[in-house]
Amino acid sequence: MTAQGEAPVGASPYSFPDCPPFSLSSAENAVTVTLAPRPRPIAAARRLAAEAFGTFWLVVGRCGAAVLAAGADVPGSIGLVGVSLAFGLTVFTMAFAVGLISSGHFNPAVSVGLAVAGRFSPRDLPGYVAAQLAGATLGGAAVATIASGRTRLRSRRDRARRQRLWRALVRRL
């Protein structure tokens, strides 16, 4: 504000909550109003995919760290500090990566709690819970696969055997 109580050029002294953001500029007795575009709402499929990916990442990061640190006495394990860092960093990365897209619940209990408190739409709740359960299931499967040590691809001999079986099946049809 200037000393006279007037708004400086380019600023508006008023607030219009129902209007999109705007800016004013003036040049030689002409005033130009420039409207900023309204942000588009994020599609439900994109929000649910972000929620599923966030939950997947949390399960892999948290449970994976806990599983791999199970042998704390074993040299080379990440230990308690490593698990703590993994827990914090997975939440941090997902909050920044997809938090603005899906609100970053990543947990059905959080989604239900927000819906009960009236801070989340109950009609979106089933989709969020389903996406979180799918992400958690895939994350658990990934951790189980990694921890089992059976992550190598099958040998050429196994692939050739499968191909022979498929060819025999197709010939019979």
BAFI-3210 file (N, C-alpha, C; in Angstrom, 3 decimals, decimal comma, padded with zeros to 6 digits):
// residues 173
n [1|2|3|4|5|6|7|8|9|10|11|12|13|14|15|16|17|18|19|20|21|22|23|24|25|26|27|28|29|30|31|32|33|34|35|36|37|38|39|40|41|42|43|44|45|46|47|48|49|50|51|52|53|54|55|56|57|58|59|60|61|62|63|64|65|66|67|68|69|70|71|72|73|74|75|76|77|78|79|80|81|82|83|84|85|86|87|88|89|90|91|92|93|94|95|96|97|98|99|100|101|102|103|104|105|106|107|108|109|110|111|112|113|114|115|116|117|118|119|120|121|122|123|124|125|126|127|128|129|130|131|132|133|134|135|136|137|138|139|140|141|142|143|144|145|146|147|148|149|150|151|152|153|154|155|156|157|158|159|160|161|162|163|164|165|166|167|168|169|170|171|172|173]
n.u [000,851|000,420|001,399|-000,918|-002,911|-003,681|-003,659|-000,669|000,397|-000,410|-001,239|-004,008|-006,374|-008,447|-010,130|-011,215|-012,831|-014,318|-013,392|-010,922|-007,313|-005,788|-004,026|-003,125|-002,262|-001,089|-000,918|-000,463|-003,228|-004,688|-005,956|-005,043|-006,295|-005,264|-006,159|-005,437|-005,148|-007,487|-006,625|-006,813|-008,944|-007,637|-007,689|-009,592|-008,516|-005,805|-005,229|-005,755|-003,885|-001,537|-001,795|-001,723|000,876|002,380|001,784|002,802|005,544|006,072|005,661|007,631|009,944|009,821|009,095|010,907|013,344|013,167|013,056|015,490|017,206|016,980|018,936|020,638|023,005|024,664|027,441|027,376|024,648|021,903|021,039|019,550|019,545|019,627|017,174|015,437|016,047|015,234|012,460|011,690|012,640|011,243|008,602|009,012|009,936|007,696|005,700|006,545|006,700|004,152|002,278|000,834|-000,831|-002,443|-003,076|-001,643|-002,236|-001,697|-002,357|-004,941|-006,150|-005,628|-007,045|-009,696|-009,971|-009,743|-012,017|-014,053|-013,665|-014,546|-012,890|-012,293|-013,720|-016,359|-017,269|-015,054|-013,609|-013,795|-012,363|-009,818|-009,044|-009,030|-006,991|-004,833|-004,658|-004,058|-001,572|-000,093|-000,169|001,220|003,673|004,393|004,673|006,845|008,866|008,948|009,814|012,335|013,627|013,634|015,578|015,245|015,344|016,421|016,251|014,702|016,445|017,754|017,183|014,894|013,100|013,042|011,897|009,339|008,414|008,283|006,268|004,076|003,879|003,206|000,730|-000,713|-000,702|-002,386|-004,806]
n.v [-001,177|002,254|005,488|006,967|005,133|003,754|001,082|-000,187|-000,002|-002,823|-004,425|-005,621|-004,227|-005,687|-008,759|-011,526|-014,265|-016,016|-015,698|-016,328|-016,108|-012,944|-010,354|-006,911|-004,383|-001,223|001,249|004,319|005,446|003,133|000,073|-003,214|-006,381|-009,465|-012,741|-015,568|-018,997|-021,412|-024,109|-027,432|-030,082|-033,076|-036,187|-039,048|-041,616|-041,075|-040,108|-042,397|-044,184|-042,905|-043,109|-045,902|-046,439|-044,963|-046,339|-048,849|-048,196|-047,412|-049,822|-051,454|-049,966|-049,691|-052,273|-053,800|-052,765|-053,520|-056,326|-056,896|-056,013|-057,824|-059,553|-058,209|-058,586|-059,475|-058,724|-055,878|-055,448|-053,109|-052,147|-050,575|-047,770|-047,519|-048,708|-046,884|-044,552|-045,440|-045,725|-043,041|-041,708|-042,955|-042,130|-039,384|-039,155|-040,090|-038,329|-035,948|-036,735|-037,737|-036,598|-034,205|-035,014|-037,200|-036,648|-038,075|-040,289|-043,116|-045,239|-047,260|-046,808|-044,132|-042,922|-043,717|-042,527|-039,779|-039,551|-040,063|-037,878|-035,915|-034,688|-035,784|-037,064|-039,330|-040,807|-041,235|-042,981|-045,959|-046,453|-045,416|-047,069|-049,561|-049,109|-048,674|-051,163|-052,788|-051,712|-052,248|-055,045|-055,701|-054,535|-056,081|-058,554|-057,966|-057,489|-060,024|-061,555|-060,434|-060,932|-063,697|-064,471|-065,569|-064,200|-064,345|-064,755|-067,426|-070,294|-070,934|-073,522|-074,110|-072,321|-073,320|-075,796|-075,043|-073,855|-076,088|-077,529|-075,772|-075,761|-078,438|-078,481|-076,694|-078,074|-080,197|-078,961]
n.w [000,000|-000,660|000,672|000,614|000,916|-001,289|-003,656|-005,103|-008,561|-010,501|-008,452|-006,530|-004,355|-003,448|-002,627|-004,373|-003,974|-005,604|-008,134|-010,685|-010,149|-010,839|-012,622|-012,753|-015,027|-016,112|-018,638|-019,917|-019,515|-020,020|-018,938|-018,323|-017,773|-016,757|-016,729|-014,816|-015,696|-014,460|-012,349|-013,584|-012,459|-011,018|-012,601|-011,567|-012,015|-012,243|-009,686|-008,161|-009,227|-008,453|-005,698|-005,374|-006,340|-004,478|-002,091|-002,758|-002,966|-000,325|001,072|-000,095|000,552|003,388|004,536|003,117|004,041|006,723|006,501|005,242|007,170|009,130|010,018|012,100|013,421|011,530|009,517|007,429|007,343|007,439|009,870|012,832|012,540|009,772|009,059|010,266|008,821|006,290|006,690|007,177|004,850|002,758|003,166|002,909|000,210|-001,245|-000,401|-001,553|-004,233|-005,148|-003,519|-004,014|-006,005|-005,136|-002,511|-000,693|001,193|001,488|003,135|004,262|006,772|007,306|005,220|005,824|008,355|007,670|006,073|007,946|009,613|007,974|006,143|003,770|000,839|001,163|-001,021|-002,585|-001,102|-001,342|-003,761|-003,155|-001,001|-002,293|-004,202|-002,480|-001,192|-003,391|-004,167|-001,831|-001,804|-004,172|-003,506|-001,260|-002,536|-004,166|-002,251|-001,046|-003,212|-003,715|-001,261|-001,245|-002,990|-005,471|-008,012|-010,517|-014,076|-015,892|-017,186|-020,535|-021,241|-019,717|-020,902|-023,521|-023,049|-022,154|-024,503|-026,205|-024,913|-025,245|-028,058|-028,521|-027,264|-028,872|-031,305|-030,708|-030,549]
ca.u [000,000|001,154|001,115|-002,281|-003,869|-004,044|-002,862|000,283|000,059|-000,125|-001,794|-005,421|-006,648|-009,629|-010,027|-012,381|-012,627|-014,984|-012,761|-009,555|-006,293|-005,586|-003,050|-003,464|-001,158|-001,617|000,012|-001,069|-004,685|-005,311|-005,766|-005,140|-006,526|-004,853|-006,663|-004,646|-006,035|-007,805|-006,032|-007,779|-008,965|-006,872|-008,572|-009,640|-007,588|-004,447|-005,100|-005,695|-002,589|-000,524|-001,961|-001,225|002,335|002,911|001,678|003,792|006,880|006,218|005,810|008,955|010,971|009,762|009,186|012,173|014,417|013,039|013,405|016,922|017,950|016,631|020,181|021,357|024,340|025,435|028,151|026,812|023,222|021,723|020,856|018,418|019,607|019,257|015,726|014,799|016,199|014,387|011,076|011,487|012,888|010,183|007,472|009,445|009,955|006,346|004,948|006,928|006,493|002,745|001,390|-000,070|-001,771|-003,395|-003,145|-000,639|-002,705|-000,853|-002,739|-006,398|-006,579|-005,593|-008,163|-010,946|-009,981|-010,042|-013,416|-014,878|-013,509|-015,140|-011,852|-012,103|-015,023|-016,642|-017,478|-013,730|-012,974|-013,572|-011,294|-008,534|-008,709|-008,675|-005,672|-003,831|-004,500|-003,351|-000,175|000,539|-000,013|002,336|004,896|004,727|005,168|008,192|009,787|009,094|010,638|013,719|014,180|013,781|016,784|014,902|015,000|017,042|015,391|014,872|017,490|017,296|016,633|013,520|012,280|012,867|010,942|008,005|008,014|007,889|004,961|003,065|003,716|002,456|-000,653|-001,333|-000,913|-003,546|-006,025]
ca.v [000,000|003,512|006,357|007,485|004,050|003,193|-000,073|000,128|-000,522|-004,244|-005,150|-005,358|-004,129|-006,487|-010,207|-012,091|-015,707|-016,788|-015,392|-016,840|-015,097|-012,019|-009,291|-005,659|-003,550|-000,024|002,006|005,455|005,487|001,867|-000,952|-004,565|-007,405|-010,772|-013,812|-016,798|-020,146|-022,224|-025,445|-028,482|-031,132|-034,274|-037,310|-040,063|-042,710|-040,614|-040,059|-043,764|-044,752|-042,293|-043,686|-047,282|-046,390|-044,503|-047,432|-049,844|-047,713|-047,460|-051,215|-051,919|-049,265|-049,968|-053,711|-054,268|-052,403|-054,339|-057,707|-056,989|-055,712|-058,826|-060,049|-057,016|-058,971|-059,848|-057,569|-055,369|-055,135|-051,665|-051,854|-049,776|-046,432|-047,686|-048,925|-045,608|-043,677|-045,959|-045,370|-041,610|-041,285|-043,412|-041,207|-038,102|-039,193|-040,219|-037,098|-034,966|-037,238|-037,866|-036,029|-033,209|-035,674|-038,068|-036,207|-038,822|-041,059|-044,314|-046,150|-047,246|-046,238|-042,674|-042,546|-043,869|-041,483|-038,491|-039,571|-039,939|-036,509|-034,992|-034,016|-036,570|-037,461|-040,761|-041,501|-041,598|-043,907|-047,327|-046,464|-045,206|-048,275|-050,607|-048,775|-048,888|-052,608|-053,312|-051,287|-052,972|-056,437|-055,758|-054,237|-057,272|-059,573|-057,557|-057,729|-061,473|-062,045|-059,984|-061,603|-065,129|-064,713|-066,202|-063,121|-064,551|-065,277|-068,861|-070,635|-071,203|-074,875|-074,024|-071,652|-074,246|-076,812|-074,427|-073,679|-077,399|-077,858|-074,944|-076,250|-079,697|-078,139|-076,065|-079,129|-081,005|-078,179]
ca.w [000,000|-000,677|001,819|000,490|001,121|-002,580|-004,046|-006,158|-009,881|-010,610|-007,310|-006,310|-002,923|-003,151|-002,733|-005,030|-003,837|-006,648|-009,411|-010,792|-009,877|-011,945|-012,412|-013,419|-015,484|-016,764|-019,467|-020,616|-019,361|-020,400|-017,915|-018,852|-016,756|-017,245|-015,870|-014,769|-015,906|-013,286|-012,448|-013,883|-011,432|-011,363|-012,889|-010,508|-012,324|-011,941|-008,224|-007,645|-009,623|-007,583|-004,359|-005,434|-006,450|-003,198|-001,125|-003,194|-002,604|001,132|001,505|-000,514|001,319|004,827|004,821|002,562|004,975|007,929|006,168|004,960|008,397|010,134|010,592|012,553|013,869|010,349|008,953|006,181|007,430|007,592|011,288|013,296|011,938|008,368|008,989|010,596|007,656|005,215|006,999|006,980|003,473|001,859|003,330|002,352|-001,252|-001,791|-000,136|-002,565|-005,588|-005,540|-002,502|-004,582|-006,909|-004,444|-001,114|000,055|002,346|001,453|004,209|004,380|008,054|007,155|004,348|006,582|009,386|007,045|005,648|009,154|010,106|007,015|005,358|002,559|000,318|001,348|-002,303|-003,099|-000,164|-001,840|-004,761|-002,483|-000,231|-003,260|-004,760|-001,434|-001,000|-004,564|-004,059|-000,727|-002,216|-005,123|-002,758|-000,474|-003,462|-004,589|-001,133|-000,891|-004,318|-003,505|-000,083|-001,497|-003,776|-006,746|-008,936|-011,824|-015,133|-016,111|-018,152|-021,904|-021,269|-019,220|-021,914|-024,637|-022,599|-022,178|-025,895|-026,719|-024,338|-025,911|-029,436|-028,446|-026,929|-030,047|-032,306|-030,316|-030,787]
c.u [000,894|000,761|-000,315|-003,329|-004,326|-003,132|-001,885|-000,156|000,470|-000,656|-003,254|-005,674|-007,805|-009,333|-011,319|-012,266|-013,271|-014,368|-011,372|-008,551|-006,087|-004,503|-003,473|-002,185|-001,751|-000,513|-000,781|-002,594|-005,388|-004,976|-005,968|-005,299|-006,174|-005,317|-005,735|-005,585|-006,278|-007,132|-007,122|-007,782|-008,224|-007,842|-008,466|-008,645|-006,151|-004,220|-004,949|-004,376|-001,469|-000,594|-001,430|000,297|002,973|002,882|002,674|005,189|007,101|006,419|007,191|010,041|010,992|009,940|010,480|013,333|014,363|013,447|014,908|017,777|017,683|017,877|021,040|022,773|025,259|026,159|027,538|025,325|023,064|021,466|019,668|018,393|019,195|017,770|014,989|014,889|015,320|012,925|010,818|011,637|011,829|008,958|007,802|009,381|008,560|005,499|005,281|006,620|005,027|001,775|000,412|-001,091|-002,844|-003,639|-002,252|-001,137|-001,830|-001,199|-004,260|-006,893|-006,595|-006,767|-009,490|-011,048|-010,311|-011,489|-014,353|-014,828|-014,102|-014,129|-011,543|-013,463|-015,262|-016,863|-016,152|-013,057|-012,784|-012,444|-009,921|-008,113|-008,301|-007,288|-004,573|-003,596|-003,757|-001,869|000,566|000,780|001,152|003,672|005,348|005,267|006,581|009,213|010,015|009,978|012,103|014,364|014,404|015,054|016,512|014,501|015,616|016,023|015,661|015,905|016,883|016,658|015,188|012,606|012,024|011,855|009,519|007,510|007,579|006,523|003,851|002,821|002,916|000,988|-001,380|-001,603|-002,142|-004,854|-006,279]
c.v [001,236|004,331|006,873|006,393|003,422|002,007|000,329|-000,488|-001,988|-005,055|-004,774|-005,273|-005,017|-007,970|-010,727|-013,611|-016,527|-016,573|-016,014|-015,744|-014,203|-011,026|-008,080|-004,980|-002,350|000,654|003,082|005,390|004,219|000,839|-002,312|-005,526|-008,746|-011,828|-015,013|-017,974|-020,896|-023,583|-026,481|-029,516|-032,373|-035,435|-038,368|-041,191|-042,319|-040,557|-041,459|-044,442|-044,188|-042,878|-045,122|-047,307|-045,949|-045,590|-048,543|-049,439|-047,764|-048,885|-051,736|-051,268|-049,635|-051,447|-054,294|-053,958|-053,274|-055,788|-057,841|-056,682|-056,744|-059,410|-058,880|-057,336|-059,303|-058,614|-057,163|-055,097|-053,652|-051,242|-050,949|-048,383|-046,496|-047,896|-047,626|-044,632|-044,136|-045,598|-043,895|-041,179|-041,786|-042,519|-039,865|-038,110|-039,293|-038,979|-036,041|-035,439|-037,236|-037,268|-035,009|-033,822|-036,405|-037,699|-037,032|-039,544|-042,291|-045,341|-046,111|-046,641|-044,714|-042,214|-042,634|-042,789|-040,117|-038,428|-039,414|-038,515|-035,477|-034,245|-034,739|-037,080|-038,962|-041,507|-041,899|-042,686|-045,320|-047,419|-046,314|-046,460|-049,404|-050,353|-049,021|-050,375|-053,241|-052,948|-052,036|-054,435|-056,591|-055,467|-055,415|-058,391|-059,238|-057,820|-059,229|-062,054|-061,673|-060,748|-063,094|-065,448|-065,356|-065,148|-063,299|-065,078|-066,761|-069,109|-070,868|-072,580|-074,872|-073,365|-072,570|-075,331|-076,270|-074,251|-075,007|-077,798|-077,059|-075,420|-077,545|-079,432|-077,550|-077,109|-079,964|-080,266|-078,137]
c.w [000,000|000,530|001,792|000,717|-000,183|-002,884|-005,129|-007,482|-009,943|-009,448|-007,162|-004,813|-002,491|-003,295|-003,328|-004,990|-004,946|-008,022|-009,465|-010,483|-011,098|-011,595|-013,228|-013,874|-016,199|-017,545|-020,196|-020,638|-019,828|-019,328|-018,565|-017,681|-017,383|-016,248|-015,951|-014,978|-014,603|-013,425|-012,707|-012,763|-011,936|-011,521|-011,790|-010,767|-011,990|-010,431|-007,650|-008,021|-008,751|-006,180|-004,327|-005,513|-005,133|-002,141|-001,460|-002,730|-001,090|001,628|001,126|000,342|002,782|005,132|004,273|003,481|006,217|007,659|005,955|006,180|009,479|010,786|011,036|013,009|012,695|009,811|007,615|006,237|007,754|009,027|011,578|012,671|010,471|008,185|009,276|009,436|006,499|005,452|006,705|005,536|002,501|001,971|002,687|000,828|-001,837|-001,529|-001,179|-003,975|-005,993|-004,535|-003,043|-005,528|-006,123|-002,991|-000,195|001,289|002,541|002,517|004,327|005,693|007,993|006,306|005,084|007,652|008,820|006,573|006,841|009,696|009,154|006,166|004,058|002,123|000,511|000,032|-002,949|-002,270|-000,724|-002,869|-004,135|-001,722|-001,175|-003,856|-003,733|-001,194|-002,173|-004,504|-002,969|-001,093|-003,186|-004,438|-001,918|-001,346|-003,932|-003,488|-000,947|-001,992|-004,122|-002,351|-000,324|-002,267|-005,115|-007,778|-010,313|-012,819|-015,317|-017,204|-019,532|-021,995|-020,785|-020,244|-023,097|-024,274|-022,627|-023,609|-026,507|-026,187|-025,011|-027,335|-029,452|-028,138|-028,131|-031,122|-031,984|-030,573|-032,256]
res [m|t|a|q|g|e|a|p|v|g|a|s|p|y|s|f|p|d|c|p|p|f|s|l|s|s|a|e|n|a|v|t|v|t|l|a|p|r|p|r|p|i|a|a|a|r|r|l|a|a|e|a|f|g|t|f|w|l|v|v|g|r|c|g|a|a|v|l|a|a|g|a|d|v|p|g|s|i|g|l|v|g|v|s|l|a|f|g|l|t|v|f|t|m|a|f|a|v|g|l|i|s|s|g|h|f|n|p|a|v|s|v|g|l|a|v|a|g|r|f|s|p|r|d|l|p|g|y|v|a|a|q|l|a|g|a|t|l|g|g|a|a|v|a|t|i|a|s|g|r|t|r|l|r|s|r|r|d|r|a|r|r|q|r|l|w|r|a|l|v|r|r|l]
***
